[in-house]
Amino acid sequence: MLKLRTLRVRNALVRECMAEFLGTFVLLLFGCSAAAQVKTSRETKGQFLSVNMAFSVGVMSAMYLTKGITGAHLNPAVTLSFCVLGQASWRRLVPYCLSQLLGAYMASGLVYLVYYDAIMDFSGGVLTVYGPNETASIFATYPSEYITLGRSFLDQVMGTGMLMLCILCLGEKRNTPAPSELIPAIVAVIVLGISMSMSGNCGAAINPARDLGPRLFTLTAGWGTEVFTCYNYWFWVPLVAPPIGGVIGSFMYLIFIDWQLPDPEPPENLSTLSTISDKIKQPTWDNGDELKTPAALPHLDTVSPPAHPGLLLHPPTSSRATSSSSKPHHDPGGEGSSEEDASNTFITPARKEEETDSGSGPSHQSPDAVCHRDRCSSLLNIIPWAIAEERRQSGDVQKEASSRTLNSCTSHFGSERRSCGSYVQSARAF
């Protein structure tokens, strides 16, 4: 049976372009369909507000659809602003913009097919840009007859600037960040507000792909070159003004908000466990052999040998230990340790007594060289869990990989080829 997972595109940039194409397609499909319904019904099946709301729903739907892949730009002006701010790579600017343009073009074509009969009935079969029966405004934006070219340019700059100014703050944790799950809905409300308050002059394109894609479609579908030459070649305004407005709005956010916010708190030291000290107890031992658990687990980078002899391993002073110390040190997770290394690095009380009685080991060995296997295992089994819990709370997914690595090392502690002291050092390193 064919696994559909094999259809996954391996190239990351291609996947992202596919997401931008589909997201812009969904956005324009909602908006242009509403415009066609309102226009061809002569506002008996909707009003101008219906178009504004449909575009907003399209923004929300497209963002939920593609946010996990590209962040849902859906707009060349937004992509350019993110590139200027360093939040997106410059090499993605052109591919993203072309994908957005193609998505808008294809959505316009689908709307035309769905509403073809209604468009022809409304226009009498004549596709025009001017007059009471014009239908070109179903797809692209056009200015009102009373507005000048300069003020229409300012209109588009202001609208796109407001868009960027309002969306850049949504993820700022030093301010009042919005929940990640609600960001698409909040952006949709922002777009709705802009379209309801700033669309009277020019239709509030605020998106070069949203305007140029449908305009190119009307050029090829029968409206002719008039879609570019009308209103004194006005078509360039929604292409040039929104990117400028987006960059201006981004710098306004930086100057007035981002640079004025308090400095972020220094990141927590990932090598400490102080934030979960109320959940984890520090294992210590009294004069007996029972495990005691008072207050809190100490910082990993400040762990020192406990007062009780035998917790951490100290190198023996025998000639065998001296000869083994000249051998290269093996990684605690490796498999290259020899049996002799194991005998010198892991000494249980029973083995120490056996060597002392047989004369094969140093009878004068210090008790500090004794390592109790069960005690070290108890301590080391807590450390990986503590690291994983700390990083889970901080949301650091990448660093959890190191915690899993440490946990895997600890699970192999039963082999006498590894030393307790080496594992503690590995824990410190993580």
Secondary structure, DSSP 4 states (H G I P E B T S, - for coil): ---GGGG----HHHHHHHHHHHHHHHHHHHHHHHHHHHHHTTTSS--HHHHHHHHHHHHHHHHHHHHHHH----SHHHHHHHHHHTSS-GGGHHHHHHHHHHHHHHHHHHHHHHTHHHHHHHHTT---SSSTT--GGGTS----TT--HHHHHHHHHHHHHHHHHHHGGGG-TTS-PPPGGGHHHHHHHHHHHHHHHS-TTT-----HHHHHHHHHHHIIIII-THHHHHHHHGGGHHHHHHHHHHHHHHHHHHHHTGGGSPPPPPPP-TT--GGGTTT----EE-SSSSEE--S-PPPGGG----SSTTSS-----SHHHHHHHTSPPPPTT-S---HHHHHHH---HHHHHHHHHHTSS-TT--GGG---HHHHHHHHHHHHHHHHHHHHHHT-HHHHHHHHHHHHHHHTTTSTTS-HHHHHHHHHH-
